[in-house]
Amino acid sequence: MKRIALIAAILFITIELMAQITVGGQALTFHKKYTGIDYLIIYNGIDNNASLKYNGTYNSVNWYKFTDQLNPVSNQDENFNVEDATGYILEVDGVKTATIWVLDYVNYLPVLNSLVPAAVQDNECEGLTLIPLGTIPEMRYKTPEGVSYKIDREFKLKYQSKEWGTEWSDKEIEKTIKLPDNEIYINEPPLCDTRFVIEGDQFADGLGRTPVRLESDFYTAQAVEAHITSTATTRNELNEDQRPSVATTLEGSAPLEVFFKSNANIPVAQFYRWEIFKDNQLLFVRNDQDQRYTFSESGNYKVRLTASNAKCLYMDSVEVKMSDSELQVPSVFTPNGDNINDEFRVAYRSLASFKGWIFNRWGRRVFSWDDPQKGWDGRINGREAATGGYVYLIEAVGTDGKEYKKKGVVNLLRSRQSN
């Protein structure tokens, strides 16, 4: 506000040329910004104070004004009043020093009556147009050669939307637009209900005037967006190779249970379709907002989500890779309480079923189990088993259909007596 008050208080603005020109009145001065002229001066109302004067050292000075033709200006050595939509040439000692075009902003005030959102070719999903209704007078300038140029009038377009990071957050979108245009194209349709606001132009702000402001009716968002996130059920036993040890994993040892969340821009998104493909073959279709699924077979999967409403849809997908099966059996374990190799466990990956048995030297079964994450701790009926060799028999089927039948001897060793 201080800046605006300062501009409003200025009666004379001095600009440096090869010498000096005094610009009387409240105005904006643009140097070398517009093709074909040295200065564009825009006044906040041309009155008796709106004038130009050359103050440098000279033997002779001449001012000329031009619109369609070149005419000398009277009162060459005094302030002379300027006119709207008129160009001026300063000649010092016979040399053209500056070309200036003057406009009175008051004669070009924008009037905006309404702002109407409309779909782009009946498709609000990909883009949106705003149709401004009102009057925005065209601002132009000419060069001394008679070439006319349009001056862009820059307005701010603002509206609310949503932005996805790791979660949804509110986002204010602000764009610079140029008017007058019959339509304003928006390539980022809002992801939530909003109003569109136009403010400007840039000259009003610079002159300390209250910019024109136009707000649309409430717009009901149609564009849909969704972002799949996943949370896997983890397993902690170290004897499983490529186990899902972190919740973000989407590959490794099967089976893998995963909770998929759609993260759509609710309430704009209304319908959901989940599809799961294995090796490009459709396995599964459901229509819940979120989905839980267990990948129980080895292979490559694609999880695809389509979120939609009556007009728009959005698709997102993730890849899931389940490893081929594997089963290895150790030959020694040492249940001595040092937490190192204390149990007889298999090393495995992607098993669909498992059964195991342990027999002593006389063929008596001393232990059995059906969970490959578990194993034998070297005890029989709660008491430590004798050291020596024990026969194991293991049968398993991998999630890739591979069958395993393993039989052998595991040696139970103790390097010290357990308490």
FIPANU-667378 format. One record per residue: residue in one letter; x, y, z of N, C-alpha, C in turn. Coordinates in pm, whole numbers, plus 50000, padded with zeros to 5 digits. Atoms other than C-alpha are relative to their C-alpha. Example, Ala and Ser with C-alpha at 12.3 -4.5 7.8 and 13.67 -1.06 7.14 Angstrom:
<atoms>
A500894988150000512304955050780500905012050000S499184988149994513674989450714499235010950073
</atoms>
This chain:
<atoms>
M500824988050000500005000050000500865012650000K499104988650000502945023350065500435003449859R499574997850138504045018449706498925007249922I501114993750071500605027949576499855014550043A500134986449950500435058549800501125008849946L498874992450052503875069449684499765003749854I500284997250142502885066549318498935010949988A501094990250008499695086349383500475013950035A499514986949957501685114349543500965006349902I499014994850095504135118049256499335009349900L500494990850103503495148449038500965000849884F499014999450106506715147848843500934988150012I499115011550005508735117748741501135003449905T498874996750086512215123548605500594987449943I499395011450066513615099048353501245004849927E498744996150061517125099548216500074995149856L499765003650138517675100447842501475003149974M498664994850021520785114947680500195012350088A499974989349901519935144547901498854997450096Q501135002049910516645148948094498705004049935I501384996550035512925148348027499204999550128T500915000149886510415157748292498624995649952V501355004950029507155138048281499105004950111G500894994549900504485157748460498734991950012G501215007649976501535140448620500314986050048Q499845013849952500965105648757499994990549882A499895008350119502165080748501500954988450023L499045011050009503945048148433500845002049875T499104998250114506985050048207500734987049973F499345012350042508315020048014501075003449897H498864996750086511745022847853500454987749923K499485010550088512745001447556499284986650017K500775012549983510004975947626499154997249878Y500935001550111507894981947318500715003149869T499304999150128509124977146964499715013149927G500164988550087509735008246756499935013450068I500004987449925509555034547033500954998750118D499115000249885511855044847315499234999450131Y500744999349875509215052247578498514998749972L501475000049992505595043047644499645006150134I500434993449877503985066247899498494998450012I501425002249976500605056548046499605008350121Y500464990849896498835083448248498784994650072N501195003349922496335078348525499045012049993G500854988450025494125104948372500845011749953I499274988650053495455132548150499265012950040D500564987249957494855166548312501025010949969N499104988850028496635200148317501424997450047N498665003349954499595184448498500724990449907A499415010150090500175158448225500765007149890S499194992250093503075173048033501374993749981L498635004050026506535167847889500865012549988K499064989050017509565190547905501414994549997Y498595003750007513195186647803500825010050081N499264991649909515605200148066501514999749979G498565001250020518995191647922500625012449936T499274989250065521655214147775499864998649849Y500235001050144520995222947413500205013749936N500044987950081521415248547139498635001949938S501364999550054518105239446984499284987250040V500825011649965515275216147088498685001149927N501265000450072512255205846890499204987750042W500935011049973509275184746986499024999149882Y501005002450103507025169246726499014989650052K500965010649967503845149746772499564993249872F500435007350119502655122646542498864990550037T501035010549998499555102146496500024993949862D499905004250140499005099046125500995008749923Q499014991450065501335127746040500825007150107L499064993649909504215147046196499715015050005N500294985849981503475181546343500875005550112P499224994149891505645204946550499115003750117V500714996449878504635211746910500335014450035S499744986249958504225247747031500675000050137N499354998649869506035260647341501144990150018Q498925009850001509195241347268500835000150128D499134998949884511055254147576499234998850132E500825000749881508145250247819499374986050013N500835011949990506055222047959498885001049897F501164999950090503515212347698499124988250036N500965010349961500395192347766499914989249892V500055011550091500185157847615498574995949975E501325004850037497235140847450500014984749996D500155014750006495915105247458500234995049858A499805006950128496915081347178500785008749903T499184991150081499585104947051501484996850023G498575002249990503255100446976500755013149995Y499174988049995506035125447039501444996349966I498595001750035509525129046895500775011850058L499114989849947512265148047076501235000949911E498824997650083514955163746858500865010550071V499084991049931517975179547030501185002949909D498914995750087520445199946825499984992449867G500155006350129519065184246510500074984950000V499895014749991519405148346636498784994450072K501165006549935516385126646711500494992550123T499525005349872516835117847078499084989450058A500945009649940513675099447180498685000349926T501375001150049510345086847053499124995150115I500865002649884507465085747302498564998549951W501455001350026503865073247285499275001650133V500754996849879501295085647535498604994149990L501375004949987498095068647648499415004650132D500724996749877495485078947904499224987650043Y500595012749957494565047648100498505001350027V501424998049967491225062648202499114997249880N500805002650121490065059147842499974985449960Y499905014250038490815021847840499674990850118L500325007849880489335009748167499234987449960P500735012550032488274973048147498704999150078V501285002749936484684964148224499684985349976L500305014350012483994927348295498674997350070N501365002249947480404915948347499784985950052S500205013949956480534878048374501124991349945L498975009550037482844848448346499374986250000V500765012450015481364816048214500944988549966P499205011950033483214782348233499284991549896A500575008950103482694759147936501024989249968A499125011150033484104725447834500695002649867V499304999650127486684722547560499484988549915Q500595010250087484874703947282499234989650082D500835008549913482484690247547500814990450084N499165008949919485394675047740500675008250110E499464992649886485974690848081501124992350070C498985008249935488414662948170501405004649963E498684996650050491314675147959500255015150003G499824985650005490724712547948498695007250020L501174992049968488374740548024500205013949938T499924986350048487594774147869499145009050086L500794989749934486404805748038499655010549896I500454990050096484354830047836499725012850077P500254987249932484714865647969499065008749918L500944991150067481824888847885500175014050057G499804986349958482374926247898500745007649892T499284991550094484454953347737501395002850053I498614996849968488224956047741500555007649880P499544992250115489214984647511501444996449963E498675003650049492204976847298500945012050015M498974989749988495354996647376501054997549892R499045001250109497665003447082500945012050002Y499104988750023500635025146994500524999249857K499414999450133502275036246671501455004350008T498634995250017505835041146563499975012149907P499964988750094506925072546375499834995849855E500155005150136506885050746064498554996149969G501415003050022503155045046111499604985650026V500335013949969503335008646223499264999550134S500835000849880500615000646477500214986650070Y499805012149920501134975546761498964999450112K500915002349888498714960647010500814998450129I499375001249868499654963547379499274989150078D500615010949922499064931847578499555005350136R500534996649867496874936947883499964987250081E499795012249922497854911648145499125000150124F500875001949884495344899048399500454987550075K499755012049919495674873648681498744991650007L501085009749983493494842848670500334991150118K499775007949879493134824849003498834990450021Y501035009449958491264793849114500624989450089Q499555010349907491484765749368500014986349933S499955013750047492514730049294500624991350111K499335009249909494154699949460501324995849939E498695004150047497744687949438500414987450076W499615012749939499034652649500501504999750025G498605002849967502324646749682500044985850052T500255013049939502194617949926498564999450051E501424999049968498674629950005499475012549928W500594988550064496244655849874500195012650085S499944987049932496754692549960499335010349911D500624989250075495004724549858501065007449919K499084992850088496574744049573499275011649935E500554988550073495864778949447500795001649871I499374998550130496594781749077499845014549956E500024986250049497514815948942500715000449866K499444999150134498124822748575499875014449949T500094987250069498834853848372499324997849866I500735001250127496374857748086499995013649932K500034987850079496124883347809498615001949941L501344996750051492854900247725500125012649915P501235007650019490814907847527500194987349919D500095012650073490304871947418498574995150013N501355005449993487044855247335499904988450098E499985011549910488054824547534501364999250070I498775002349923490614816747804500124985050020Y499835014649990491974781447783500734996450129I499395005149876492784762948107500394985649976N499545013850023494934732148061500154992150129E500015006949871494774723548433498605001350060P501344998949943491094717648509500044998150151P499975001449854490364721748880499564986250045L500315013249944490234689949087499085001050120C501004998049895487804704849338499095011449956D500924989250033484834728249326500665013450032T499304987349983485924764349292499255011249929R500404988550079485274799049159501235005149926F498914994050077487404814848888499965015250021V499894985749975488644850048956500995006149901I499114992350087490134875048708500225013750064E499644986949946491984905948835501005006749908G498994992950079493904932848653499445013049947D498815005450062495304946348446501275004750070Q498744996349938499004952748516500175015150014F499874985449994498644990248451499215005650118A500804995449887495914994648711500794998650129D499215002449879498134979448976501145010150010G498864990949999501115000848877499605014450023L500474986349983499035032848875499305002250134G500644998749870497615025949220498494999749994R501455001250012494075020249090499554986450052T500565012949959491854993049226499764991749875P500185008050123492104965348964498564994949989V501305006150021488894952848810500084985550046R500045013749948487864919948969498684993649960L501195007250043485444894348832500084985750050E500065013549943484384861948998498874992349932S501005008350067482564833648823499024994250100D500875008249915479644813948957500784987850048F499345011849943480534783349163500074989049894Y499785010350102482014756848934500144986450066T499925013749949481464719949006501044992349921A498885006750068484674701348926499554986949936Q500295012350073484544672948674501264991449981A498765007350026488204663248621500344990850117V499695010349900489214631448805501494997150000E498615004249989492614621848934500104990350118A499835010049895493704591849143501454995249999H498605004249987497034578849272500074987950093I499955012349923497494542949387501145000650101T498975002849901499354537649711499764985950054S500135014049957500034503349858500674998150135T499435003949872500714488350198500024984850006A499875014649998502054452750208500074994950143T499845006749871501754428850501501414994350007T498585003749992505334423450618500174987050079R499595011949925507064392150747501445002050047N498734996749936510084392250977501014988650006E499085011249982511594357150976501095000249893L498864998050089515084358650826500254988449905N499725011350088515044324050670499205000549869E500734998250126512614336350400500755010149915D499284991150092514564350850109499015009249928Q500834989950068513144382749950498635001650066R501264998449928510474384250218499555014649993P500484986149995508244415450226500315006050138S499554994949871510144433150504499595014650022V500484986249987508874468450432498645001249933A501394999250046505294479550371499885005249857T500084994350135506134496750043500374990149890T499535009450102507404465449869498874995049912L500945005950095505654452349559500694989049921E499335011250065507984423849476500644991350106G499325009149910509664393849630499274986850015S500515013449971508574361549793498495000150016A501445001749988504954350849751499704990250114P501094990950032502364350749892500245014050059L499864986149957502154388549928498615006250009E501294993349981499094405550077500235015049996V499824985650018498724441749971498655007050009F501184991349996496184468650057500265011749907F499884989250097495714492549765498975010850029K500894988749976494264527149820499935008549873S500194992950127492804547249532500465014550005N499604985949984493474582449667499475008849886A500634991750103491024598349424499555013250061N500474987049953489874634449446498504999550028I501385001049954486664627549635499505014050037P501095008250054483804636649590499895000449847V500104999350146484584643749222499984986049941A500005014150043485504607249165498884992650070Q501175006849944482434585349215500014984949978F500015014350034483134551349056501444995049990Y498675005949997486074527449080499974986249934R499865013250060487224497548881501464995650017W498675005849980490194476548995500134987749912E499715011650084491714451848753501424995150033I498695006049977494574427748821500294990249888F499575008450111496424411448534501244992350040K498785007949986498954383348545500454996049860D499485002850134501134380648237498985003849893N500964994050094498554402448056498654993149995Q501305006649993495664379548148499215005450119L500814994249894492814394948349499614989350101L500335009549894492404377448685498855004750088F500774994949887490304400248897499405013549963V500654987050018487774428948873499125002650121R500884995949890486194447449164499775015049992N500424986050013484534481149218499995007550132D499894992849873485394490849574500945012049984Q499144988250004487044524249645501464996250023D498675005349971490074506349793499954984849992Q499995014350028491184470549752501144993050074R498995008649940493024442649933500114987349916Y499815011750085494554414049736501264992650043T498835008449970496924385049801500524993849872F499335005750117499364376049524500624986650044S499645013149947499674338849584500804991549902E499245007650099501484328149268501185008349949S498874993250063504854336349117499575005849866G500314994150130504774358848813500005015150005N500044985550015504424394548688498555004649993Y501384995249990501264413748774499945014949968K500294985850016499744447148681498685002850071V501214995749930497244464248909499585013349940R500464987950068495164490248725498725005150065L501174993349943492694514948873499445009849899T500704989850076490114534748679499025006850094A500924991949919488464562548880499235009049904S500814992750098485604580748710498785006450065N501344995249970482384600148725499204999349869A500845001050120479654605448466500675005949876K499384993250113481984626848248501464996249978C498555001250011485634619748323500504987250066L499345011449936487974591248409501505002550006Y498554998949982491554587448523500504986050032M499445013449979493774556448519501385001050063D498685001249940496734547148733500294985150015S499665014249988498634514248762501344998450069V498715003849940501464497048949500324985749958E499525013450034503554466348876500344992450127V499675008949888503934436749113500724987949944K499235011350049506524409349072500244990150114M499825010649902506434376749266501074990249951S498845008050039509614355749266499654985349979D500095014550010510014319649159500374993850134S499785006649871510154294549442501424994650013E498705005949970513254280849610499934993850139L499975006749870513944256849898501374993750022Q498715005549962517284249050065499934995350145V500045005949866517874227050372501424999650057P498665000449940520834231450610500364985950048S499535013249953522944201750725500395000050147V499574998949860523844214851073499215011150066F500454988849918522264234951351500514998250142T499325000049869523534244351697499115006650104P500934994249902520784249451958500645001750138N499284997949873523094262852232499655013150068G500454988049932521254294952319500755012649965D499284987750035523584319552147499305008049891N500814993150102520844330451903500624999749861I499405001850131522974319151610499754985649956N500295013450052521624289551411499454990850108D500545007849889519674278451717498874990649959E501095008550046516864262951513500334994149864F499915006150132516754239351222498865005649915R500984993750088514994260050957500474999049855V499664999950142514814258250581500195014449955A499944987250070515834287250360499094998749878Y501015002050104513004293550116499575013449942R500614988450064511164317049886498794995149923S501225002250080507624317249742499504985650008L500595013349981506174285449888498515001250024A501455000249983502464277849860499584990350110S500305009549894502494247650094501314993850049F498785005349939504984231350330499634990150110K500095009749889505264200650557501384994450025G498695005649966508264188050744499924990850120W499955009649889509134158850976501464997550038I498675003649950512154150351194499894986450069F499985013549942513024114051291501354997650066N498715003749938515614100151532500574987749930R499295011050067517974072051445499204987049997W500825012349997515354045851532498715001849918G501164997850086512774061051296498795005850071R501114994249926510664076751566499895015049966R500204985850032509144110451472500105008250128V499794991749880510334136851718499495014349981F500494986350023509044168751550499385000649860S500594997150132506794180551264499505014449999W500474986050012505774214751133499525002649858D500554996850132503864230650846500125015049965D499754985850029505074266750855501495001749972P498594999150033508344272950670500745011150075Q499344989849920508994303550885500464994750136K499655006049872509294280551187501034989049981G499025010950008511654252251271500124992650133W499805008449881512904226651527501075006350087D499064993849907514614240651837500934990050068G499115010049942516404207751919499524994250131R500565005849878514044197052198498964989549964I501015010550015511884166152235499194999750129N500884999149883508914169552468500555009650105G499524989749910510524200452619501404997850052R498645002849951513914184152688500964999949882E499004999550106517124188452493500234986349939A499735012450071517604162152229501504997250000A498585003850003520854143052214500655005249873T499294996150120523514155351978500114988249906G499895010750098523964136151658499175003049877G500714998350125522274130851325498534996550012Y501445002250005518524132751264499565000849854V500495000650137516634124450950498835009849983Y501124991150030514394151050795499354995549869L500775002350120511694146750536499155012649977I500704987450028510284178150369499304999049865E500784999250124507544182050109499425014049989A500484986250020506624215749961499615001949854V500384995950135505014231949657500215015049990G499764985750020506154265549524498795006849940T501094992450060503814293149415500085000049848D499885001950145505114286349065499644985949956G500415013750030503834250249089501104989750014K498895009349986507274234949145499854991950129E500115008749884507224204649380501374996850056Y498745002949931509924198049638499794988050092K499955011249905510664165049814501464998250040K498615000249954513784165850024500114990950122K499745009049890515194139150253501514999950026G498574999849969518504139750437500214999650150V499615000449859520344141550767500495013850040V499524987649942520814172350981500714996550130N499215002749880523454172151255499705010550105L500244991349887522514186451592501285000650081L498744998249928525644200751760499795010650110R499994989949894526184219352086501455002450041S498624996849964529474237152149500155002450148R499994998549855528494243752512498674995050052Q501215005149941525884230752750499025011350024S501024989949975522674250952750499544999150145N500524999949863521264261653089498574994650002
</atoms>
